[in-house]
């Protein structure tokens, strides 16, 4: 289990990754982000909901990249979800507890 600070660092790395080149390493980072948002426990409903949206948005991107396909709509959707994830993690109420 990662701390909120560690998760925020990883969320920012995920954003950079999805905006960059499509490499095997990029797929690994996206898979790890998918795992993190699916396994991080929280009692904060807004954070839980945004993690859920990130997971749903990342899955088609990961599958597409693994199959050598690139769907810009899926990528844009994932970018938006990741940005919301970062914004939620940056909320001071999470970081102080």
URKAJO-V896763 format. One record per run of one state. SS is the DSSP state (H for helix, E for strand, - for the rest). FROM is the first residue (numbers start at 1). LEN is the number of residues. Records with the same first field share a line. If there is no record, write none. Layout:
BEGIN
SS = FROM-LEN + FROM-LEN
END
This chain:
BEGIN
- = 1-3 + 20-4 + 40-5 + 67-5 + 91-1 + 97-1
H = 4-16 + 24-16 + 45-22 + 72-19 + 92-5
END
